[in-house]
Amino acid sequence: MNAVLVRWPVESGRRAGLIEAGVPRLLLVEEDSAPPAAEDCIEDWIRVPAVDGDVRARLEGLAFRASRHDTTVPDLDHDGVIRFADGWVPLPPVEARLTRALVDRFAAVVSRDTLARSGWPDGAPGRNALDVHVLRLRRRLAPIGLSIRTVRSRGYLLEASARGQKAVQEA
């Protein structure tokens, strides 16, 4: 997948659409502007004016990362059924709410507080309740190629496991 050149900040709206579509992008940052925080690993930036060789190197780096980046996001429907690659799993209500928060920020860290508020909107449970539900979710999601990693002192991250990445590539 080829990277798209985006002038920053002039084309900030276009960038948002490309992020949502999972398109690799190289931001051409104007001299007097600060670059934005990267949204994912398939975005890079370079200040303009830039040497052609530098732009080419950045584009090649983006192409390499994009070839290894899984942009397939799991689908969680309103009935609490999560689908990924070629599999699906029904989830109980609390776990479906937790999973919604993780899917909405797929491949990014979701804090424990955010998860607790998502799972129990009327009041957060004790620490152990969240841990038990995350453990159950790990077990439920593993067969369809998803895993939940603990990011120490930050929260949890939902991502495709090696099995899930392989299934998506074969599909």
Beta strands, then each sheet from edge to edge (+ up, - down):
strand 1: 4-8
strand 2: 25-29
strand 3: 43-47
strand 4: 75-76
strand 5: 81-84
strand 6: 87-90
strand 7: 109-110
strand 8: 146-151
strand 9: 155-160
sheet 1: 1+ 2+ 3+
sheet 2: 4+ 5- 6+
sheet 3: 7+ 9- 8+
end
